[in-house]
Amino acid sequence: MFPINSRVTCVSVAPGLYRLYYQSRLVGEAATVDNDAFHVSRLFTASGRVVTSLRDAASWLEAIEHAVAAPLAAA
């Protein structure tokens, strides 16, 4: 695993396919669309998007996970 940002790490499982982990928990996958883009999907919902880098994929997933965790932390 290698760090992409402060909370998300990435593992290459096959050429062009990556698994993204938020604080060691699998949260999404990214697949190469072409030389300039990745399709990233969150495993727990049907949401997905095309981004320009794995760092953008990690940031998107981190924002979702942080938003989901915030109400839990307040409880």
Beta strands, then each sheet from edge to edge (+ up, - down):
strand 1: 2-3
strand 2: 8-14
strand 3: 17-22
strand 4: 25-34
strand 5: 37-42
strand 6: 48-51
sheet 1: 1+ 2- 3+ 4- 5+ 6-
end
